[in-house]
Amino acid sequence: MPTLYVTVPPEASAALARTLVEERLAACVNRLPCTSTYRWEGDVVEDEEEILLVKTTDEQYEAVVARLVEEHPYDVPCIERFDETDLLDEFGAWVTDSTSAE
């Protein structure tokens, strides 16, 4: 079961997280504040961002990525996939149920 690591500006994180859950693309999105240091257009930049940890399924993965790319305010969004191989069965069932059509 995949978890996506996504960084977003704080002002966009709540709406993006809510969209993913409301559209049943994600079962849950955790939002964590962070400070990012990175190179952009030749400069070293420091920005306050939020990390989104997006819990989804293999079946919804492509749709989640497409929606993130569509709604994300950055030209080059950070979207990384981590595959959970050791997952509590009940949690996996909840993620599957929460991302299935009603």
C-alpha positions in Angstrom: 0.0 0.0 0.0 1.6 3.3 -1.0 2.1 6.4 1.1 3.0 9.5 -0.8 5.4 12.2 0.6 4.4 15.6 -0.8 5.6 19.1 0.1 3.3 22.1 -0.4 3.1 25.7 0.8 1.2 25.9 4.0 -1.6 28.0 2.5 -2.4 25.2 0.0 -2.1 22.2 2.3 -5.5 22.1 3.9 -7.5 22.4 0.7 -5.3 19.8 -1.1 -5.6 17.3 1.8 -9.3 17.7 2.0 -9.8 17.3 -1.8 -7.9 14.0 -1.8 -10.0 12.6 1.1 -13.3 14.0 -0.1 -12.8 12.5 -3.5 -11.8 9.1 -1.9 -8.4 9.2 -3.5 -6.8 9.0 0.0 -8.0 7.5 3.2 -6.0 10.0 5.3 -3.6 12.9 4.8 -1.2 13.9 7.6 0.0 17.5 7.5 3.3 18.3 9.2 5.1 21.7 9.2 8.7 21.8 7.9 11.4 24.2 6.7 12.8 23.2 3.4 16.2 24.3 1.9 16.6 23.7 -1.8 18.1 25.0 -5.0 15.7 26.7 -7.4 16.6 28.6 -10.5 20.3 28.9 -9.4 19.6 30.2 -5.9 19.5 28.4 -2.5 16.1 29.0 -1.0 14.6 28.4 2.4 10.8 28.1 2.7 8.2 27.1 5.2 6.2 24.2 3.8 4.0 21.4 5.0 4.7 17.7 4.3 1.6 15.7 3.3 1.7 12.0 4.0 -1.0 10.6 1.8 -2.3 7.1 2.5 -3.9 5.5 -0.5 -4.1 2.2 -2.4 -2.3 0.8 -5.5 -5.7 1.2 -7.3 -5.9 4.9 -6.5 -2.2 5.7 -6.9 -2.3 7.1 -10.5 -5.4 9.1 -9.8 -3.9 10.6 -6.6 -0.8 11.6 -8.5 -2.8 13.1 -11.4 -4.9 15.1 -8.9 -1.9 16.3 -7.0 -0.2 17.5 -10.2 -3.4 19.2 -11.3 -4.0 21.1 -8.0 -0.4 21.6 -6.8 0.7 25.2 -6.9 4.4 24.4 -7.7 5.8 24.0 -11.2 7.8 21.0 -10.0 5.9 19.4 -7.1 7.7 16.9 -4.8 5.7 13.7 -5.0 7.5 10.6 -3.7 6.1 7.1 -3.2 6.9 4.8 -0.3 5.4 1.3 -0.4 4.3 0.0 2.9 5.1 -3.7 3.2 4.6 -4.3 6.9 1.2 -2.8 7.6 -1.4 -3.6 10.3 -4.1 -5.7 8.5 -6.9 -3.6 10.1 -5.3 -0.3 8.9 -4.8 -1.7 5.4 -8.5 -2.7 5.3 -9.5 0.8 6.5 -7.5 2.5 3.8 -9.0 0.2 1.1 -12.5 0.8 2.4 -12.0 4.6 2.7 -10.8 4.9 -0.9 -13.4 2.7 -2.5 -16.5 4.1 -4.2 -19.5 4.3 -2.0 
